[in-house]
Amino acid sequence: MNTKIITTADNIDLFVRNWNLPPLKEGVGSILIIHGLGEHSGRYQKLAKLFNKLGLDVRSYDQRGHGKSSGKQGVIPHKDSLLDDAKLIYDDFAKGRPQKPFILGHNLGGILATTLIARKLINPRGIILASPVFQAIISNFQKTQIKIGNTFFPQTALPNKFSLEYLSHDKKIVADYKTDPLKHNKVSPRMAKFIVEAGKESIAAAGNWQTPTLILVPQNDRLVDSKGSEMFYQNAPKDVVKMHVYENFYHEVFNEPDEEGEQVFDDLIKWLLEQIS
């Protein structure tokens, strides 16, 4: 694994991790991993190694205000900042490659990928969406807070109050996350508004979807409303979009205990091999 810094137009340093194949190993493509809200790219080493075994070069990066990237936690200077960053990283990764990279997006990373595609800003080879935030779990009171916050203090980051116990049934995953110095729990009204609107925009675009897509949905997700994924899937062409729902799984489908979690990796590998062949 090697690292680099890619600087945005507004001088944010994005910390990038690359897991490249050995020089003499024949590859079959590449994949960009986009992490979720509050976490960072270092949590995806297990997936990166799996993709390497399949012959894929892998890249991930810490979104602005996350992990080792610069920027204020939970804050975006304008509504499309995260989209601009993701496109910058993707375009740099795709440069000079014979085939466009795949994308795997978890949580917030999922709707960044779908929104970029919906706006025709990128055209990846295919995308994998793990617990994407097509629809956030937001009470009427929180909706009012977001509306008022965007009027008076759009850049003030507040705790998101997620219950971390519902990340995974694996208690070690939860404990490690709680003590991870690179994670945070901040979100500003402007970012919250972006997440809600990007999810709606992506669902509205599903009817004309042409990008091969795999959606991995935990049935017992307490951090994201899985109905959003169901709405996207129901609107989308079934020959283009596939969806698997995992009974009793919590939010992080790739971090459930091994005996239950193996099916997710089997489904992921099967779909990828179909795309690569």
C-alpha positions, 0 to 999 in steps of 0.5 A: 500500500502506498499513499499520496496527497491530491489537492482540491481547487479550494486547497484541501489536501485529500489523503489517498491510499493505493493498494496496487497489484505487484508489477508482474501480476496481470490485472483485470481492472481497478476499483475506487472505494468511497467511505461513509460519513465519519469514518476513513479509508484505512478501515477498508484494507480487508476489502482492498486485499480481496480486490487485489486477489481478484486482480483489481488495483484499489484506491480509497481516500479520506473525504475532506474533514475525515481521517488524515485529509484536511478540512473541518470535520462535518463541514462542506463549503458548498453543497457539491464539495464532496461530489467535486472531491470524489470526481477529482479522485476518480478522474485521477485514478481512471487516467491512462487506464484501458477500462474505467474503474469500478466504484464501491461506495459505503453509506455516504460514499454510495450516494456520492457515486450515484449522484455523480452518475445521475448527473453524467459526471462520471461513467464507471464500469460498475458500482457496488453500494453498501448500505447507501444513504438513499434515505436517512433516518431523520425525525420531523424535529431533525428536519426542522433543525436542518432547515433552521440550521441551513438558514442561520448556521449552515457551517456549524458541525454538530454531533450526529448522535448515531448509535455505534452499537448498531454498526456491527454484531461484531463487538470488536468492530464496534469497540475498535471504531469507538477508539479510532482516533481518525473517526468523528461524529460531526455533521453540519446542516449543509452536509445533512441537507446535501445527503438528503437531497442527493439521496432523493436525486439518485432515486429519481434517476433510477428509472433510466439507470444504465450503470451495472449496480450491486446493492447490499442492504442490511435488513436491520440497519438502524443508521440508514433507512433501507427503504431508500435502497428498495425505492431505488431498486424498484425504480431501476431496470432489473437487468442493470441493478441487482440487490441482496438483502441480508436478514438481521444484519446491522449497518456495516455489511462487510464487518458482520461476524465471519459465519454470517458475513461470508454470504456478502463476500460471496455475492460481491465476488460473484457479481464482480466476476460477472462484470469482469468476464 
